[in-house]
Amino acid sequence: MNFVITDNTVVFGPNPAAFPHLPTVALFLNNVQVLLEQANFGLEITQAEGRGCKPIVGDTILSIPDNSILELRNITTQGPITTIITCDSVGNNVQLSLFKLS
C-alpha cells in the first residue's frame, strides 16, 4: 500500500512559535497501531521559511486479514501544533492505494 497526504503549513503564517512542525501519521489495523517501523511516517519542518503544501508519503507491505479495517491516523505529539491541516484547494488531500500481492 502507499499513500500521500498534503500537509498545509501555510496556514501557520510566519509565526516562529508554530515551528518546529512535526506531523506524523501511522497505520492502524483493526483499531491497533501497526508496530512496524515502516508503518509510521512524518515530516520535520523546522522554520517558518519552510512553509508550504508538503507531502507526507508512505509505502509499506502488510498482511491484512479478510474483513479488516485499515486506517491512517494522525499521531502527532511533538511540536507546538499537533494537528494536520490538508491542502484543500490543491487537489487530493489524501490518496491511499492498496495492492493485492497474492
C-alpha distances in whole Angstrom, upper triangle without the diagonal:
4,7,11,14,17,20,23,26,28,29,31,33,35,36,35,35,32,30,29,26,23,20,17,14,13,11,13,13,16,18,17,16,13,16,14,15,11,10,13,13,16,19,23,25,29,31,32,32,28,28,26,23,20,16,14,11,8,6,6,6,8,10,11,14,16,17,15,14,11,12,11,15,17,19,21,25,26,28,30,28,25,24,21,23,20,22,23,25,23,20,17,17,13,11,7,5,4,6,9,10,13
4,7,10,14,16,20,22,25,26,27,30,32,33,32,32,29,27,26,23,20,17,15,13,12,11,14,15,18,19,19,17,15,17,15,15,11,10,12,11,14,16,20,22,26,28,28,29,25,24,22,19,16,13,11,7,5,4,7,9,11,14,14,18,19,20,17,16,12,12,11,14,16,18,19,23,24,26,28,25,23,21,18,20,18,19,20,22,19,17,14,14,11,8,6,5,7,9,12,13,17
4,7,10,13,16,19,22,23,24,27,28,29,29,29,26,25,23,20,18,15,13,11,11,11,14,15,18,19,19,17,15,18,16,16,13,11,12,10,12,14,18,20,23,25,26,26,22,21,19,16,13,10,8,6,5,7,9,12,13,17,16,20,21,21,18,16,12,11,9,12,13,16,17,21,22,23,25,22,20,18,15,16,14,15,17,19,16,14,11,10,7,5,4,6,9,12,15,17,20
4,7,10,13,16,18,19,21,23,25,26,26,27,23,22,21,18,16,13,12,11,12,13,16,18,21,21,21,19,18,20,19,17,15,13,13,10,11,12,16,17,21,22,22,22,19,18,15,12,10,6,6,5,7,9,12,15,17,20,20,23,24,24,21,19,15,14,11,13,13,16,16,20,21,22,23,20,18,16,13,13,11,12,14,15,13,12,9,8,6,5,7,9,12,15,19,20,24
4,6,10,12,15,16,17,20,22,23,23,24,20,19,19,15,14,10,11,9,12,13,16,19,21,20,21,18,18,20,20,19,16,14,13,10,10,11,14,15,19,20,20,20,17,15,13,10,8,6,5,7,9,12,15,18,19,22,22,25,26,25,22,19,16,13,10,11,11,14,14,18,19,19,20,17,15,13,9,10,7,9,11,13,11,11,8,6,4,7,9,12,15,18,22,23,27
4,6,10,12,13,15,17,19,20,21,22,18,18,17,14,14,11,12,12,15,17,19,22,25,24,24,22,22,24,23,21,19,18,16,13,11,11,14,14,17,18,17,18,14,12,10,6,6,5,6,9,12,15,18,22,23,26,25,29,29,29,26,23,20,17,13,14,13,16,15,19,19,18,19,16,15,13,9,8,5,6,9,10,8,9,8,5,7,9,12,15,18,21,25,27,30
4,6,9,10,11,14,16,17,18,18,14,14,14,10,11,8,10,11,15,17,20,23,25,24,24,21,22,23,23,21,20,18,16,12,10,9,11,11,14,15,14,15,12,10,8,6,5,6,7,11,14,17,20,23,25,28,27,30,31,30,27,24,21,18,14,13,11,14,12,16,16,15,15,12,12,10,6,6,5,6,10,12,11,12,11,8,9,12,15,18,21,24,28,29,33
4,6,6,8,11,13,14,16,16,13,13,14,11,12,10,13,15,18,21,23,26,28,27,27,25,26,27,27,25,23,22,19,16,13,12,13,11,14,14,12,13,11,8,6,5,6,9,11,14,17,21,24,27,28,31,31,34,35,33,30,27,24,21,17,16,14,16,15,17,17,15,15,12,13,10,7,5,5,5,8,10,10,12,12,10,12,15,18,21,25,28,31,33,36
4,5,6,8,10,11,12,13,9,10,11,8,11,10,14,16,19,22,25,28,30,28,29,26,27,28,27,25,24,23,20,17,13,11,11,9,11,11,9,10,8,5,5,6,7,11,12,16,19,23,26,29,30,33,33,36,37,36,33,30,27,23,20,18,15,17,14,16,15,13,13,10,12,10,9,7,9,9,12,13,13,16,16,13,15,18,21,24,27,30,34,36,39
4,5,6,8,10,12,14,11,12,13,11,14,14,17,19,23,26,28,32,34,32,32,29,31,31,31,29,28,27,24,20,17,15,14,12,13,12,9,10,9,5,5,7,10,13,15,19,22,26,29,32,33,37,36,39,40,39,36,32,30,26,23,21,19,20,18,20,19,16,15,13,15,13,12,10,10,9,12,12,12,16,17,15,17,20,23,27,30,33,36,38,42
4,5,9,10,13,13,10,12,14,12,15,14,18,19,23,26,28,31,33,31,31,29,31,32,32,30,29,27,24,21,18,16,16,14,15,14,11,13,12,9,9,10,12,15,17,20,23,27,30,33,34,37,36,39,40,38,35,32,29,26,22,21,18,20,17,19,18,16,14,11,14,12,11,8,10,10,11,13,14,17,18,15,18,21,24,28,31,34,37,39,43
4,7,7,9,9,6,9,11,10,13,13,17,19,23,26,28,32,33,31,31,29,30,31,31,29,29,27,24,21,18,15,15,12,13,11,8,11,11,8,10,11,13,16,17,21,24,28,30,34,35,38,37,40,41,39,36,33,30,27,23,21,18,19,16,17,16,13,11,9,12,11,11,10,12,13,15,16,17,20,20,18,20,23,26,29,32,35,39,41,44
4,5,9,10,8,10,13,12,16,16,20,23,26,29,32,35,37,35,35,32,34,34,34,32,32,30,27,24,20,18,16,13,13,11,7,10,11,8,10,12,15,18,20,23,27,30,33,37,38,41,40,43,44,43,40,36,34,30,27,25,21,23,19,21,19,16,14,13,16,15,15,13,15,14,17,17,18,21,22,20,23,26,29,32,35,38,41,43,47
4,6,9,8,9,12,12,16,18,21,24,28,31,34,37,39,37,37,34,35,35,35,33,32,31,28,25,21,18,16,13,12,9,5,7,10,8,11,14,16,19,21,25,28,31,34,38,39,43,42,45,47,45,42,39,36,32,29,27,23,24,21,22,19,16,14,14,17,17,17,16,18,17,20,20,21,24,25,23,25,28,31,34,37,40,43,45,48
4,5,6,8,11,12,15,17,21,24,27,31,33,37,39,36,36,33,34,35,35,32,32,31,28,25,21,18,16,13,12,9,7,10,12,10,14,16,18,21,22,26,28,32,35,38,39,43,42,45,47,45,42,38,36,32,29,26,23,23,19,20,17,13,11,12,16,16,17,16,19,19,21,22,23,26,27,24,26,29,32,35,38,41,44,46,49
4,5,6,8,10,14,16,20,23,27,30,32,36,38,35,35,32,33,33,33,30,31,30,26,24,20,17,14,11,9,7,6,9,11,11,14,17,18,21,22,25,28,31,34,37,38,42,42,45,46,45,42,39,36,32,29,26,22,22,19,18,15,12,10,12,15,17,17,18,20,20,23,25,25,28,28,25,27,30,32,35,38,41,44,45,48
4,5,8,10,13,15,19,22,25,29,31,35,36,33,33,30,32,32,32,30,30,29,25,23,20,17,15,12,10,9,9,13,14,13,16,19,19,22,22,26,28,32,34,37,38,41,41,44,45,44,40,37,34,31,28,25,21,20,17,16,13,9,7,9,13,15,16,17,20,21,24,25,26,28,28,25,27,30,32,35,38,41,44,45,48
4,6,7,10,12,16,19,22,26,28,31,33,30,30,27,29,29,29,27,28,26,22,20,17,14,12,10,9,9,8,12,12,10,13,15,16,18,18,22,24,28,30,34,35,38,37,40,42,40,37,34,31,27,24,21,18,17,14,14,11,8,6,6,10,11,13,13,16,17,20,22,22,25,25,22,23,26,28,31,34,37,40,42,45
3,5,8,11,14,18,21,25,27,31,33,30,30,27,28,27,28,25,25,24,21,18,15,12,9,7,6,6,7,10,10,10,13,15,14,17,17,20,23,26,29,32,33,36,36,39,41,40,37,34,31,27,24,21,18,17,13,13,10,7,7,8,11,13,13,14,17,18,21,23,23,25,25,22,23,26,28,31,33,36,39,40,43
4,6,10,13,16,19,23,26,29,32,29,28,25,26,25,25,22,23,22,18,16,13,10,7,6,4,6,8,11,10,11,14,15,14,16,16,19,21,24,26,30,31,34,35,38,40,39,35,32,29,26,22,20,17,16,12,12,9,6,7,8,11,13,13,15,17,19,22,24,23,26,25,22,23,25,26,29,32,34,37,38,41
4,6,10,13,17,20,23,26,29,26,25,22,23,23,23,21,21,20,16,14,10,8,6,5,6,8,9,12,10,10,12,13,11,13,13,16,18,22,24,27,28,32,32,35,37,36,32,29,26,23,19,17,13,13,9,10,8,6,7,6,8,9,10,12,14,16,19,21,20,22,21,18,19,22,23,26,28,31,34,35,39
4,6,10,13,17,19,23,26,23,22,19,20,19,19,17,17,16,12,10,7,6,5,6,8,11,13,15,12,12,14,14,12,12,11,14,15,19,21,24,25,28,28,31,34,33,29,26,23,20,16,14,11,10,7,8,6,6,9,8,8,9,9,12,14,16,20,22,21,22,21,18,18,20,21,24,26,29,31,32,36
4,7,11,14,17,20,23,20,20,17,18,18,18,16,16,14,11,8,5,6,7,9,11,14,15,17,14,13,13,12,10,10,8,12,13,17,19,22,22,26,25,29,30,29,26,23,20,16,13,11,8,8,5,8,8,9,11,8,7,7,6,10,11,14,17,20,19,20,18,15,14,17,17,21,23,26,28,30,33
4,7,11,13,17,19,17,16,13,14,14,14,13,13,11,7,6,4,7,9,12,14,17,18,20,17,16,16,15,12,11,8,11,11,14,15,19,19,22,22,25,27,27,23,20,17,14,10,9,6,6,5,8,9,11,13,11,9,9,8,12,13,16,19,22,20,21,18,15,14,16,16,19,20,23,26,27,30
4,7,10,13,16,14,14,10,11,13,13,12,11,8,6,5,6,10,12,15,18,21,21,23,20,19,18,16,14,12,8,10,9,12,13,16,16,19,19,22,24,23,19,16,13,10,7,5,4,5,7,10,12,14,16,14,11,10,9,12,13,16,18,21,20,20,17,14,12,14,13,16,17,20,22,24,27
4,7,10,13,11,10,7,7,9,10,10,9,6,4,6,9,12,15,18,21,24,25,27,23,22,22,20,17,15,11,11,9,11,11,14,13,16,15,18,21,20,16,14,11,8,6,5,7,7,9,12,14,17,19,17,14,14,13,16,16,19,21,24,23,22,19,16,14,14,13,15,16,18,20,22,24
4,7,10,9,8,6,6,9,9,10,9,5,7,9,12,16,19,22,25,27,28,30,26,25,24,22,19,17,13,12,10,11,10,11,10,12,12,15,17,16,13,10,7,6,5,6,9,10,13,16,18,21,23,21,17,17,15,18,18,21,22,25,24,23,19,17,14,14,11,13,13,16,17,19,21
4,6,6,5,4,5,9,11,13,12,9,10,12,15,19,22,25,27,30,31,33,29,28,27,25,23,20,17,16,14,14,13,13,11,12,11,13,15,14,10,8,6,5,6,7,10,11,14,17,20,22,24,22,18,18,17,20,20,23,24,27,27,25,21,19,16,16,14,15,14,17,18,20,21
4,5,5,6,6,10,12,15,14,11,13,16,19,22,25,28,31,34,35,36,33,32,31,28,26,23,20,18,16,15,13,13,10,10,8,9,11,11,7,6,5,6,9,11,14,14,18,20,23,26,28,26,22,21,21,23,23,26,27,30,29,27,23,21,18,18,15,15,14,16,16,18,19
4,6,8,9,13,15,18,17,14,16,19,22,25,28,31,34,36,37,39,36,34,33,30,28,26,23,22,19,19,17,16,13,12,10,10,11,9,6,5,6,8,11,12,16,16,20,22,25,28,30,27,24,23,22,25,25,28,28,32,31,29,25,23,20,20,17,18,16,18,18,20,21
4,7,9,12,15,17,17,14,15,18,20,24,26,29,31,34,35,37,34,32,31,29,27,25,22,21,19,20,18,18,15,15,13,13,15,13,9,7,8,8,10,10,13,13,17,19,22,25,27,24,20,20,20,23,23,26,27,30,30,28,25,22,20,20,18,19,18,21,21,23,24
4,6,9,12,14,15,12,13,16,19,22,25,28,30,33,34,36,33,32,32,29,27,25,21,21,18,19,16,17,14,14,12,13,16,15,11,10,9,9,11,11,14,13,16,18,21,24,26,24,20,20,21,24,24,28,29,32,31,30,26,24,21,21,19,20,19,21,21,23,24
4,6,9,11,12,9,9,13,15,19,21,25,27,30,31,33,30,29,29,27,24,22,18,18,15,16,14,15,12,14,13,15,18,17,13,12,10,9,9,9,11,10,14,15,18,21,24,22,18,18,18,22,22,26,27,30,29,28,25,22,19,20,17,19,18,20,21,22,24
4,6,9,9,6,8,12,15,19,22,25,27,31,32,34,30,30,29,27,24,21,18,17,14,13,11,11,9,11,11,13,16,17,13,12,10,10,10,11,13,12,16,17,20,23,26,24,20,21,20,23,23,26,28,31,30,28,25,23,19,19,16,17,16,18,18,19,21
4,7,8,7,8,12,15,19,21,25,27,30,32,33,30,30,30,28,25,23,19,18,15,15,12,13,11,13,14,16,20,20,16,16,14,14,13,14,15,13,16,17,19,22,25,24,21,22,21,25,25,28,30,33,32,31,27,25,22,22,19,20,19,20,21,21,23
4,5,5,8,11,14,18,20,24,26,29,31,33,29,29,29,27,24,21,17,16,13,12,9,10,9,12,14,17,20,21,18,17,14,15,14,15,16,15,17,18,20,23,26,25,22,23,22,25,25,28,30,33,31,30,27,25,21,21,18,19,18,19,19,19,21
4,5,6,9,12,15,17,21,23,26,29,29,26,27,27,25,21,19,15,14,11,11,10,12,12,15,17,20,23,24,21,20,17,16,15,15,16,14,16,17,18,21,24,23,21,22,21,24,24,27,29,32,30,29,26,24,21,21,19,19,19,20,21,21,23
4,6,8,11,14,17,21,23,26,28,29,25,26,25,23,20,17,13,11,8,8,6,8,10,13,15,18,21,22,19,18,15,15,13,14,15,15,16,18,19,22,25,24,21,21,20,23,22,25,27,29,27,26,23,21,18,18,15,16,15,16,18,17,20
4,7,10,14,17,20,23,26,28,29,25,25,24,22,19,16,12,11,8,8,7,9,9,12,13,17,19,20,16,15,12,11,9,11,12,12,14,16,18,21,24,22,19,19,17,20,20,23,25,28,26,24,21,19,16,16,13,14,14,16,17,18,20
4,7,11,13,17,19,23,24,25,22,22,22,20,17,14,11,10,8,10,10,13,13,16,17,20,23,23,19,17,14,12,9,10,10,9,11,13,14,17,20,18,15,16,15,18,18,21,23,26,24,24,21,18,16,16,15,16,17,19,21,21,24
4,7,11,14,17,20,21,22,19,19,18,16,13,11,7,7,6,9,10,14,15,18,19,23,25,25,21,19,15,13,10,10,10,10,10,13,14,16,18,17,14,15,13,16,16,18,21,23,21,21,18,16,14,14,14,16,17,19,22,22,25
4,7,10,13,16,17,18,15,15,15,14,10,9,6,8,9,12,14,18,19,22,23,26,28,28,24,22,18,16,12,11,10,10,9,11,11,13,15,14,12,12,11,14,14,16,19,22,20,20,18,15,14,15,16,18,20,22,25,26,29
4,6,10,12,14,15,11,12,12,12,8,8,7,9,11,15,17,21,22,26,26,30,32,31,28,25,22,19,15,15,12,12,10,13,11,12,14,13,12,13,11,13,14,15,19,21,19,20,18,16,15,17,18,20,22,25,28,28,32
4,6,9,12,13,10,11,12,13,10,11,10,13,15,18,20,24,25,29,30,33,35,35,31,29,25,22,19,17,14,14,11,13,10,10,13,12,12,14,13,15,16,17,21,23,21,22,21,19,19,21,22,24,26,28,31,32,35
4,6,8,9,6,7,10,11,9,12,12,15,17,21,23,27,29,32,33,36,38,37,34,31,28,25,21,19,16,16,13,14,12,10,12,12,13,14,13,14,15,16,20,21,20,22,21,19,19,22,23,26,28,31,34,35,38
4,7,9,7,9,12,14,13,15,15,18,21,24,26,30,32,35,36,39,41,40,37,34,31,28,24,22,19,18,15,15,12,10,11,12,14,16,15,17,18,19,23,24,23,25,25,22,23,25,27,29,32,34,37,38,41
4,5,6,8,11,14,13,17,17,20,23,27,29,33,35,38,38,42,44,43,40,36,33,30,26,25,21,21,17,18,15,12,12,13,16,17,17,17,19,19,22,23,22,25,25,23,24,27,29,31,34,37,40,41,44
4,5,5,9,13,13,16,18,21,24,28,31,34,36,39,39,43,44,43,40,37,34,30,27,25,21,22,18,19,16,13,13,13,16,16,16,16,17,17,20,21,20,23,24,22,23,26,28,31,34,37,40,41,45
4,6,9,12,13,16,18,21,24,28,31,35,36,40,40,44,45,45,41,38,35,32,28,27,24,24,21,22,19,16,16,16,19,19,18,18,19,18,21,21,20,23,24,22,24,26,29,32,35,37,41,41,45
4,7,10,9,13,14,17,21,24,27,31,33,36,37,40,42,41,38,35,32,29,25,24,21,21,18,20,18,15,16,15,17,17,16,16,16,15,19,19,18,21,21,19,21,23,25,28,31,33,37,38,41
4,7,8,12,14,17,20,24,27,31,32,36,36,39,41,40,37,33,30,27,23,22,19,20,17,19,17,15,15,14,16,15,13,12,13,12,16,16,15,18,19,17,19,21,24,27,30,33,36,37,41
4,6,10,12,15,19,22,26,29,31,35,34,38,39,38,35,32,29,25,22,21,19,21,18,21,19,17,17,15,17,15,13,11,11,9,13,13,11,14,15,14,16,18,21,24,28,30,34,35,39
4,7,10,13,16,20,23,27,28,32,31,35,35,35,32,29,25,22,19,19,17,19,17,20,20,18,18,16,16,14,11,10,8,6,10,10,8,11,12,10,12,15,18,21,24,27,30,32,36
4,7,10,13,17,20,24,25,29,29,32,34,33,30,27,24,21,17,17,15,17,15,18,18,17,18,15,15,14,11,11,9,9,12,13,11,13,13,11,12,14,16,19,22,25,28,30,33
4,6,10,13,16,20,22,25,25,29,30,30,27,24,21,18,15,15,14,16,15,19,18,18,20,17,16,15,11,12,10,10,13,14,11,12,11,9,10,11,13,15,18,21,24,26,29
4,7,11,14,17,19,22,22,26,28,27,24,21,18,15,12,12,11,13,13,16,16,17,19,16,15,14,10,12,11,12,15,17,14,15,13,11,9,11,12,14,17,19,23,24,27
4,7,10,14,16,20,20,24,25,26,23,20,17,15,12,13,13,15,15,19,19,20,22,20,18,17,14,15,13,14,17,19,16,15,13,12,10,10,10,12,14,16,19,20,24
4,7,10,12,16,17,21,23,23,20,18,14,13,10,13,13,14,16,19,20,21,24,21,19,18,16,18,16,18,20,22,19,18,15,14,11,10,9,10,12,14,17,17,21
4,7,10,14,15,19,21,22,19,18,14,14,12,15,16,17,19,22,23,25,27,25,23,22,19,21,19,21,23,25,22,20,17,17,14,12,10,10,10,11,14,14,18
4,6,10,12,16,18,20,17,16,13,13,12,15,17,18,20,22,24,26,29,27,24,23,21,23,22,24,26,28,25,24,20,20,16,14,12,11,10,11,12,12,15
4,7,9,13,16,18,15,15,13,14,14,17,20,20,23,25,27,29,32,30,27,26,24,27,25,27,28,31,28,26,23,22,19,16,13,12,10,9,10,9,12
4,6,10,13,14,12,13,10,13,13,16,19,19,22,25,27,29,32,30,27,26,24,27,26,28,29,32,29,27,24,23,19,17,14,13,10,10,10,10,12
4,7,10,12,10,12,11,14,16,18,22,22,25,27,30,33,35,33,30,29,27,30,28,31,32,34,32,30,26,26,22,20,16,15,11,11,10,10,10
4,7,9,7,9,8,12,14,17,20,21,25,27,30,32,35,32,29,28,26,28,27,30,30,33,31,29,25,24,21,19,15,14,11,11,10,11,12
4,6,6,9,10,14,17,19,23,24,27,29,32,35,37,35,31,30,29,31,30,33,33,36,34,32,28,27,23,22,18,17,13,14,12,13,13
4,6,9,11,15,18,21,24,26,29,32,35,37,39,36,33,31,30,32,30,33,33,35,34,31,28,27,24,22,18,17,14,14,12,14,13
4,7,10,13,17,19,23,24,28,30,33,36,38,35,31,30,28,30,29,31,31,34,33,30,27,26,23,21,18,17,15,16,14,17,17
4,6,10,13,16,20,21,24,27,30,32,34,31,28,26,25,27,26,29,29,32,31,28,25,24,20,19,16,16,13,15,14,17,17
4,7,10,12,16,18,21,24,27,29,31,28,24,23,22,24,23,26,26,29,28,26,22,20,17,17,14,14,13,15,15,18,19
4,7,10,14,15,19,21,24,27,28,26,22,21,19,21,20,23,23,26,25,23,19,18,14,14,11,12,10,13,14,17,18
4,6,10,12,15,18,21,23,25,22,18,17,15,17,17,20,20,24,23,21,17,15,12,12,10,12,12,15,17,19,21
4,7,9,12,16,18,20,22,19,15,14,12,14,14,17,18,21,20,19,15,13,10,11,9,12,12,16,18,20,23
4,6,9,12,15,17,19,16,12,11,10,13,13,17,18,21,21,20,17,14,11,13,12,15,16,20,22,24,26
4,6,9,12,14,15,12,8,7,7,10,12,15,17,21,20,20,17,14,12,15,15,18,19,23,25,27,29
4,6,9,12,14,12,8,9,10,13,15,19,21,24,23,23,21,17,16,18,17,20,21,24,26,28,31
4,6,8,10,8,5,7,8,12,14,18,20,23,23,23,21,18,17,19,19,22,24,27,29,31,33
4,7,9,8,6,9,11,15,18,21,23,26,26,27,25,21,20,23,23,26,27,30,32,34,36
4,7,8,7,10,12,16,18,21,24,27,26,27,26,22,22,24,25,28,29,32,34,35,38
4,6,7,10,12,15,18,20,23,25,25,27,26,22,22,25,26,29,31,34,36,38,41
4,7,9,12,14,17,20,22,25,25,27,26,22,23,26,27,31,33,36,39,40,43
4,6,8,10,14,16,19,21,22,23,22,19,20,23,24,28,30,33,36,38,41
4,7,10,13,16,18,21,22,23,21,18,18,21,22,25,27,30,33,35,38
4,6,10,13,15,18,19,20,18,14,15,18,19,23,25,29,31,33,36
4,6,10,12,15,15,16,14,11,11,15,16,20,23,26,29,31,34
4,7,9,12,12,14,13,9,11,15,17,21,24,27,30,32,36
4,6,9,9,10,9,6,8,12,14,18,21,25,28,30,33
4,6,6,8,8,6,9,12,16,19,23,26,29,31,35
4,6,7,8,6,10,13,16,19,23,26,30,32,35
4,6,9,9,12,15,18,21,25,28,31,34,37
4,7,8,11,13,16,19,23,25,29,31,35
4,6,9,10,14,16,20,22,26,28,32
4,5,6,10,13,16,19,23,25,29
4,7,10,13,17,20,24,26,29
4,7,10,13,17,20,23,26
4,7,10,13,17,19,23
4,7,10,13,16,19
4,7,10,13,16
4,7,10,12
4,6,9
4,6
4
